[in-house]
């Protein structure tokens, strides 16, 4: 499992992504589609059209990493493109649930779980 620091944010690119893209292609998507810097240390998640393949792009200070997962059965719970939404911000707990196969749309945080400012 990827260890996330308290300042690390997780961004999910809404809609499908061409999974043939490598380091440069995914970094280019982060720069132009998500308007972010791929070298900032945050995680960027991408999924294919069938929602059974996932890639994570992250920078560890010395280079880019691409981690990928292919599901043998089923699909990830992935948001589509709706309006101007190009990315969704996830909490580390939600990333763990997504990677574990839990449908995020059917879960909710309890009021006592986390205080929001």
Secondary structure as GFF3:
##gff-version 3
##sequence-region A 1 117
A	DSSP	beta_strand	10	13	.	.	.	ID=ss1
A	DSSP	alpha_helix	23	32	.	.	.	ID=ss2
A	DSSP	beta_strand	43	47	.	.	.	ID=ss3
A	DSSP	beta_strand	53	59	.	.	.	ID=ss4
A	DSSP	beta_strand	64	70	.	.	.	ID=ss5
A	DSSP	beta_strand	87	90	.	.	.	ID=ss6
A	DSSP	alpha_helix	92	100	.	.	.	ID=ss7
A	DSSP	three_ten_helix	104	106	.	.	.	ID=ss8
###
